[in-house]
Amino acid sequence: MPGSELILFIVLGVAIICLALSAVLLNNLIRCTVAYALSSACLAALFFLLDSPYAGAFELTVGAGLISVLFLVALILSGGEELEVPA
């Protein structure tokens, strides 16, 4: 029977892939930003589980925090929440 760490690695890996795909495929840009932030937080958790606290802390502060907030501020200031796909 696999250990609990292996199961947690697999769950985090699947969550990262699913959230990254949803960040690319969603039409609502705010939901895309939230999916990106969650995938980045899952990646930071994976770094922490791999005993790399500096990489995990950097990913959590920059990837999930700073970049996501900048994306949200840019979306709010530009007024574009929906992605318009040409027909």
ChimeraX commands (.cxc) that place a marker at each C-alpha (Angstrom):
marker #1 position 0.00,0.00,0.00 radius 0.5
marker #1 position 1.42,3.38,-0.95 radius 0.5
marker #1 position 2.34,5.80,1.78 radius 0.5
marker #1 position 0.35,8.88,2.64 radius 0.5
marker #1 position 3.03,11.14,1.14 radius 0.5
marker #1 position 2.74,9.45,-2.25 radius 0.5
marker #1 position -1.02,9.84,-2.22 radius 0.5
marker #1 position -0.65,13.50,-1.27 radius 0.5
marker #1 position 1.88,14.04,-4.10 radius 0.5
marker #1 position -0.53,12.49,-6.60 radius 0.5
marker #1 position -3.49,14.54,-5.33 radius 0.5
marker #1 position -1.46,17.77,-5.48 radius 0.5
marker #1 position -0.16,16.93,-8.95 radius 0.5
marker #1 position -3.64,16.26,-10.29 radius 0.5
marker #1 position -4.93,19.45,-8.64 radius 0.5
marker #1 position -2.11,21.51,-10.19 radius 0.5
marker #1 position -2.80,20.12,-13.66 radius 0.5
marker #1 position -6.59,20.55,-13.41 radius 0.5
marker #1 position -6.35,24.10,-12.05 radius 0.5
marker #1 position -3.77,25.11,-14.66 radius 0.5
marker #1 position -5.97,23.75,-17.46 radius 0.5
marker #1 position -9.00,25.57,-16.07 radius 0.5
marker #1 position -6.95,28.78,-15.86 radius 0.5
marker #1 position -6.23,28.46,-19.56 radius 0.5
marker #1 position -9.65,27.31,-20.75 radius 0.5
marker #1 position -12.11,29.45,-18.74 radius 0.5
marker #1 position -13.69,32.50,-20.37 radius 0.5
marker #1 position -14.14,34.55,-17.19 radius 0.5
marker #1 position -10.80,36.21,-16.52 radius 0.5
marker #1 position -11.37,36.63,-12.78 radius 0.5
marker #1 position -12.01,32.89,-12.45 radius 0.5
marker #1 position -8.87,32.29,-14.52 radius 0.5
marker #1 position -6.87,34.38,-12.06 radius 0.5
marker #1 position -8.31,32.51,-9.08 radius 0.5
marker #1 position -7.54,29.16,-10.72 radius 0.5
marker #1 position -3.98,30.34,-11.36 radius 0.5
marker #1 position -3.59,31.42,-7.73 radius 0.5
marker #1 position -4.88,28.08,-6.46 radius 0.5
marker #1 position -2.61,26.10,-8.78 radius 0.5
marker #1 position 0.32,28.18,-7.61 radius 0.5
marker #1 position -0.62,27.55,-3.97 radius 0.5
marker #1 position -0.80,23.80,-4.66 radius 0.5
marker #1 position 2.63,23.98,-6.28 radius 0.5
marker #1 position 3.96,25.77,-3.20 radius 0.5
marker #1 position 2.52,23.01,-1.01 radius 0.5
marker #1 position 4.27,20.46,-3.21 radius 0.5
marker #1 position 7.56,22.32,-2.74 radius 0.5
marker #1 position 7.06,22.26,1.02 radius 0.5
marker #1 position 6.42,18.51,0.91 radius 0.5
marker #1 position 9.64,18.05,-1.06 radius 0.5
marker #1 position 11.57,19.75,1.78 radius 0.5
marker #1 position 12.29,22.90,-0.18 radius 0.5
marker #1 position 10.91,25.64,2.07 radius 0.5
marker #1 position 12.59,28.55,0.28 radius 0.5
marker #1 position 11.13,27.59,-3.10 radius 0.5
marker #1 position 7.75,26.98,-1.48 radius 0.5
marker #1 position 7.73,30.32,0.30 radius 0.5
marker #1 position 8.85,32.14,-2.84 radius 0.5
marker #1 position 6.16,30.45,-4.95 radius 0.5
marker #1 position 3.51,31.19,-2.35 radius 0.5
marker #1 position 4.38,34.88,-1.98 radius 0.5
marker #1 position 5.20,35.71,-5.58 radius 0.5
marker #1 position 3.20,33.22,-7.63 radius 0.5
marker #1 position 0.04,32.89,-5.59 radius 0.5
marker #1 position 0.13,36.30,-3.93 radius 0.5
marker #1 position 1.77,39.08,-5.87 radius 0.5
marker #1 position 1.12,38.03,-9.46 radius 0.5
marker #1 position -2.51,37.10,-8.77 radius 0.5
marker #1 position -3.18,40.45,-7.09 radius 0.5
marker #1 position -1.55,42.29,-9.99 radius 0.5
marker #1 position -3.71,40.36,-12.47 radius 0.5
marker #1 position -6.85,41.20,-10.49 radius 0.5
marker #1 position -5.94,44.90,-10.23 radius 0.5
marker #1 position -5.26,45.05,-13.97 radius 0.5
marker #1 position -8.59,43.36,-14.72 radius 0.5
marker #1 position -10.51,45.69,-12.44 radius 0.5
marker #1 position -8.84,48.81,-13.85 radius 0.5
marker #1 position -9.34,47.75,-17.46 radius 0.5
marker #1 position -12.94,46.65,-16.87 radius 0.5
marker #1 position -12.51,43.39,-18.76 radius 0.5
marker #1 position -13.96,40.42,-16.95 radius 0.5
marker #1 position -15.08,38.30,-19.90 radius 0.5
marker #1 position -12.78,37.02,-22.58 radius 0.5
marker #1 position -14.26,37.84,-25.97 radius 0.5
marker #1 position -13.53,35.07,-28.44 radius 0.5
marker #1 position -13.98,36.02,-32.09 radius 0.5
marker #1 position -16.35,33.80,-34.05 radius 0.5
marker link #1:1,2 radius 0.2
marker link #1:2,3 radius 0.2
marker link #1:3,4 radius 0.2
marker link #1:4,5 radius 0.2
marker link #1:5,6 radius 0.2
marker link #1:6,7 radius 0.2
marker link #1:7,8 radius 0.2
marker link #1:8,9 radius 0.2
marker link #1:9,10 radius 0.2
marker link #1:10,11 radius 0.2
marker link #1:11,12 radius 0.2
marker link #1:12,13 radius 0.2
marker link #1:13,14 radius 0.2
marker link #1:14,15 radius 0.2
marker link #1:15,16 radius 0.2
marker link #1:16,17 radius 0.2
marker link #1:17,18 radius 0.2
marker link #1:18,19 radius 0.2
marker link #1:19,20 radius 0.2
marker link #1:20,21 radius 0.2
marker link #1:21,22 radius 0.2
marker link #1:22,23 radius 0.2
marker link #1:23,24 radius 0.2
marker link #1:24,25 radius 0.2
marker link #1:25,26 radius 0.2
marker link #1:26,27 radius 0.2
marker link #1:27,28 radius 0.2
marker link #1:28,29 radius 0.2
marker link #1:29,30 radius 0.2
marker link #1:30,31 radius 0.2
marker link #1:31,32 radius 0.2
marker link #1:32,33 radius 0.2
marker link #1:33,34 radius 0.2
marker link #1:34,35 radius 0.2
marker link #1:35,36 radius 0.2
marker link #1:36,37 radius 0.2
marker link #1:37,38 radius 0.2
marker link #1:38,39 radius 0.2
marker link #1:39,40 radius 0.2
marker link #1:40,41 radius 0.2
marker link #1:41,42 radius 0.2
marker link #1:42,43 radius 0.2
marker link #1:43,44 radius 0.2
marker link #1:44,45 radius 0.2
marker link #1:45,46 radius 0.2
marker link #1:46,47 radius 0.2
marker link #1:47,48 radius 0.2
marker link #1:48,49 radius 0.2
marker link #1:49,50 radius 0.2
marker link #1:50,51 radius 0.2
marker link #1:51,52 radius 0.2
marker link #1:52,53 radius 0.2
marker link #1:53,54 radius 0.2
marker link #1:54,55 radius 0.2
marker link #1:55,56 radius 0.2
marker link #1:56,57 radius 0.2
marker link #1:57,58 radius 0.2
marker link #1:58,59 radius 0.2
marker link #1:59,60 radius 0.2
marker link #1:60,61 radius 0.2
marker link #1:61,62 radius 0.2
marker link #1:62,63 radius 0.2
marker link #1:63,64 radius 0.2
marker link #1:64,65 radius 0.2
marker link #1:65,66 radius 0.2
marker link #1:66,67 radius 0.2
marker link #1:67,68 radius 0.2
marker link #1:68,69 radius 0.2
marker link #1:69,70 radius 0.2
marker link #1:70,71 radius 0.2
marker link #1:71,72 radius 0.2
marker link #1:72,73 radius 0.2
marker link #1:73,74 radius 0.2
marker link #1:74,75 radius 0.2
marker link #1:75,76 radius 0.2
marker link #1:76,77 radius 0.2
marker link #1:77,78 radius 0.2
marker link #1:78,79 radius 0.2
marker link #1:79,80 radius 0.2
marker link #1:80,81 radius 0.2
marker link #1:81,82 radius 0.2
marker link #1:82,83 radius 0.2
marker link #1:83,84 radius 0.2
marker link #1:84,85 radius 0.2
marker link #1:85,86 radius 0.2
marker link #1:86,87 radius 0.2
view
